[in-house]
Amino acid sequence: MADLEALNVMVVDDSPIIIRKLTALLNTLGYVVVKTAENGVEAVETYEQYKPDVVTMDVTMPEMDGIEATQAIMSKFPEAKIVMVTSHGQETMVLNALKAGAKGYILKPFHQQKVYETIQKVCNRKIELQFF
Amino acid sequence: MAEKQLIIEVMASVTKRTSDYFKNEFGIITTENNSSGGELDALVLLDMTAVIIMGGKINLLVVFSFEEPLIDAIYHEMTDELGIKDDEVEKYRKAAAGDVINTVLGHSTIDLLNLDKNGISITPPRILNDVKIIQTMKYKMFYAQSLQTPLGGMTIGLVGSQKLFNEIFCITG
């Protein structure tokens, strides 16, 4: 990657399997997963503490869903960069997430290229040719 | 849309999306066994059960109940490269069941958008750990579809209002 400093990422998902898989994928892509959270409440608290460069945020979670958590983070930290993770592919969900302040979205199951391009774009970083 | 059609459409989508997901992700081929519904006394659950509520106009509790060998096989497929420790296995088996129903219903919402133009919400999956039977409740009825695979079977259940199910099973009075 052209950018020398690795981006710090926080992964938010209520599925421990998704957390482990996405963390492994992000590590492969050269990012550093600094913290994970299993629901929206935990995500808001953890964001304040770690201020990661980018957050991957599941939409459907217990206690506080991803859209509410995004709103809560964006209200305090308007510069936050949040990428929604959804298996829905639903326009309504994606629109609500973008209205809440999310900068992009990725669909489950994950495709390395798409995850890489979305995070690079959201963080205004150069997208280099990759051979995944 | 008639409620009868709604039930048929939801079950058809969920069944097809389940079969597609099993085939594409795990190479597991499914065959449809018997379906049943109406005024059942209870929906008998298998070894591991995950539920989600589809909201909006659909408003159904969707139940995925797995036989042990099937959920074990799915768990292994999902977690083989993750290095799960022995004391984490049960947590991740439950997560595997939750991920299956979550992914399948996520895909189904795309098929079912015509049923609710405002979008179909789905709740996070819940695992029914100690529940082995969902008893018939007042105004609630069941519709179930069994799927068989070489690794074990599963049941897809829909639980909704009696009004919804009266039409499909022609129950009178």
Chai-1 contact restraints between the chains, C-beta under 6 A:
chainA,res_idxA,chainB,res_idxB,connection_type,confidence,min_distance_angstrom,max_distance_angstrom,comment,restraint_id
A,D14,B,P124,contact,1.0,0.0,6.0,A-B,restraint_1
A,S15,B,A95,contact,1.0,0.0,6.0,A-B,restraint_2
A,S15,B,D99,contact,1.0,0.0,6.0,A-B,restraint_3
A,P16,B,A95,contact,1.0,0.0,6.0,A-B,restraint_4
A,I17,B,M78,contact,1.0,0.0,6.0,A-B,restraint_5
A,I17,B,A95,contact,1.0,0.0,6.0,A-B,restraint_6
A,I17,B,D99,contact,1.0,0.0,6.0,A-B,restraint_7
A,R20,B,L82,contact,1.0,0.0,6.0,A-B,restraint_8
A,T60,B,P124,contact,1.0,0.0,6.0,A-B,restraint_9
A,M61,B,P124,contact,1.0,0.0,6.0,A-B,restraint_10
A,P62,B,P124,contact,1.0,0.0,6.0,A-B,restraint_11
A,S87,B,T103,contact,1.0,0.0,6.0,A-B,restraint_12
A,S87,B,G106,contact,1.0,0.0,6.0,A-B,restraint_13
A,H88,B,G106,contact,1.0,0.0,6.0,A-B,restraint_14
A,H88,B,T109,contact,1.0,0.0,6.0,A-B,restraint_15
A,G89,B,I110,contact,1.0,0.0,6.0,A-B,restraint_16
A,Q90,B,T109,contact,1.0,0.0,6.0,A-B,restraint_17
A,Q90,B,G119,contact,1.0,0.0,6.0,A-B,restraint_18
A,T92,B,G119,contact,1.0,0.0,6.0,A-B,restraint_19
